[in-house]
Amino acid sequence: MPTVLRIGSFRFHFYSDEYNEPPHIHVATPDGECKFWLEPIRLAMNIGLKPHEIREIEKLVFKNEKFLKEKYNEFHNN
C-alpha cells in the first residue's frame, strides 16, 4: 500500500489489489479512513471520520487532484 502524500495527520495511499475500481485515493487518519473517487471527486467510503474531517480531506483531494491522478495511474499501470 504505497503512500503518495502526507499532509498533517492525513496519509494518502492506494491498495495494490483494487484494479477493478475507478481511480480513487484512500486517506488514513488516526481516527479512521475514507476513500474518494477521483473522476469525479466524491466521497466513496467513510469509516470513523467526522463531517468536518471529511470536508477538510475533500478540499485536499481537490487541491492535489492532478498529482493524485498521476500517482494512481503510475502505480496501477505498471
C-alpha positions in Angstrom: 0.0 0.0 0.0 2.1 2.9 -1.3 1.8 6.2 0.4 1.9 9.0 -2.1 1.3 12.1 0.0 1.2 13.1 3.7 -0.4 16.3 4.9 -0.5 16.8 8.6 -2.1 13.6 10.1 -3.5 12.6 6.7 -1.9 9.7 4.8 -3.0 9.4 1.1 -2.4 5.9 -0.2 -3.5 3.2 -2.6 -4.1 -0.5 -2.1 -2.5 -2.8 -4.7 -5.4 -5.1 -5.2 -8.1 -2.7 -6.4 -7.7 -2.8 -10.2 -11.4 -3.3 -10.8 -12.4 0.1 -9.3 -12.3 3.5 -10.9 -9.4 5.9 -9.9 -9.5 6.7 -6.2 -7.5 7.5 -3.2 -7.6 6.3 0.4 -6.9 8.7 3.2 -6.0 7.3 6.6 -6.0 9.4 9.8 -5.6 8.5 13.5 -9.4 8.4 13.8 -10.3 6.4 10.7 -10.1 6.1 6.9 -12.0 7.4 3.9 -11.9 6.8 0.2 -12.5 9.4 -2.6 -13.2 8.7 -6.2 -11.1 10.9 -8.4 -13.2 11.1 -11.5 -15.3 12.9 -10.5 -14.1 13.7 -7.0 -16.7 12.4 -4.5 -16.7 10.5 -1.2 -16.9 6.7 -1.8 -16.4 5.4 1.8 -16.0 6.7 5.3 -15.1 4.8 8.4 -14.9 6.8 11.7 -14.3 10.3 10.4 -16.4 13.3 11.3 -18.0 15.5 8.7 -15.6 18.4 9.3 -12.6 16.0 8.7 -14.2 14.7 5.5 -14.6 18.3 4.3 -11.0 19.1 5.1 -9.8 15.9 3.3 -12.1 16.7 0.3 -10.5 20.1 -0.1 -7.1 18.5 -0.1 -8.1 16.0 -2.7 -9.4 18.8 -4.9 -6.2 20.8 -4.3 -4.0 17.8 -5.2 -6.2 16.2 -7.9 -3.7 16.2 -10.7 -0.9 14.8 -8.6 -3.1 12.1 -7.1 -4.4 11.0 -10.6 -0.8 10.9 -11.9 0.3 8.7 -8.9 -2.7 6.5 -9.3 -2.0 5.9 -13.0 1.7 5.4 -12.4 1.0 2.8 -9.7 -1.8 0.9 -11.4 -0.4 0.9 -15.0 2.9 -0.7 -14.0 
